[in-house]
Amino acid sequence: MQAVIVHNPKGGVGKSVVCRTLYQYHLDRSYPFIAFDTDRNNPDCYRCYKSEIPVKLAIFSEANRYEDAANIIFNDAIHHRVIVNLPAQVHQPLKEWLEKNELLEIAPDVGVTFHLWFVTDAGYDSLQLLEKTLDLYQDKMTYTVVRNYGRADDFEALETHLNIQKLAKRYQATFIDFPALVGSVIRNRMDSESLSYGAALTRDDFGIIEKQRIRKFLREAYSAFDSTGVFNASN
């Protein structure tokens, strides 16, 4: 099955928003999956969806006492699609977990495919990390590069980065545009009240325009997700 990892070691690029939208996409499409949140400091995917689905918590850490704390992700991925929200600053713990357990080597033998969704705002640090990630994992994963328009509106630096484009072509990375949810009031309310998109759409205290903005956002995001082919019925 699949391990879909929403990643970027840089904070503030919108990983959890993309991951929560992937959760909602699977719920609305009735696609079976197991949700994971590995952000110990701010597990907002867990907070927003724990009342609707059993979001599991796991830990990536270089500390020896946590060396097995992420194994449940791979074990579940053998039989199910898992969608994993990663926190910032987890590049090294993720790398060590994969390498020490040789997971990328044994994954084909047990039918697991790793899909890394790299969320970017096209900032300098973000692009450096994307280049490093593509160069590190090479063809052992498949890649979706998520241009997050909720965080930035200019991605020229990504499009003109010669080495990233070369690596992306070599490893057949897919690029998608993730839309912005219009309305800071909506976003702030959903965050402060730990609301899923589905919960917000059922609330009487959200107005018709606010709900329509959420529906439009989800429609555009789902179209982008569909375009990757990652979630085809045969996968």
C-alpha positions, 0 to 999 in steps of 0.5 A, a space after each residue: 500500500 502507500 505511505 503518503 508523507 507531507 514534508 518540508 523541514 522548514 516551518 511555516 510553509 503550510 504542511 498541516 493545511 495540506 495534510 488536513 485537506 488530504 484527510 478531508 479529501 479521503 473522507 469526502 471520497 470515501 477512500 480508506 486511509 489511516 491518518 498520522 500526526 507526528 508533530 509533538 509541539 502542535 499536532 493540529 491535524 490531530 486536534 482538528 480531526 480526532 473527533 471524526 477519525 482515529 488520528 494516530 500519533 507517532 514520533 520521529 526523533 534521534 533519541 534512542 528511546 524513540 527509535 521505534 516510535 515511528 515504526 507503526 507508520 510503516 507497519 500500517 502502510 503494509 496493509 493500508 494507505 497512510 497519510 502522515 503529517 511531519 513537523 518542521 526540523 525532522 529531516 535528520 530523524 526521518 532520514 535515520 529512521 528510513 536508513 537504519 531500518 532499510 525501509 526504502 529497500 524492503 518496501 517493494 518486498 512488502 508492497 509499500 510505496 513511499 509518496 513524498 509530498 513536499 510543500 513549498 512557498 518557493 523561499 530560498 530555504 524551502 528550495 534548498 531543502 527540496 533540492 536536498 530531498 530529491 538528491 537524497 531519496 532519488 528514485 526510491 520515492 515518488 514526489 509531488 511538489 506542492 506549490 502552496 498558494 496559501 503561503 505565496 503567490 510567486 513561484 518563479 524561483 522554483 520554476 527557474 531553479 535549474 538543478 531542482 527542475 533537472 532532478 524533478 524531471 529525472 525522478 518524474 516529480 509531479 507539480 501541483 498548485 494548492 489553492 489559498 482559502 480566501 478569508 483570514 477570518 475563516 482560517 483563524 476561526 477554524 484554527 482557533 476552534 480546531 475545526 475540520 473543513 467538514 465540521 465548519 460546513 455544518 456550523 450554523 454560525 458560518 455564513 453562506 459566503 464563508 461556506 462557499 469559500 470553503 467549498 471552492 477551496 476544497 473543489 480546487 484542492 481536490 482537482 489538484 490531488 486528482 491530477 497526481 494520479 496517486 489516489 487512483 482506485 488501482 493504487 
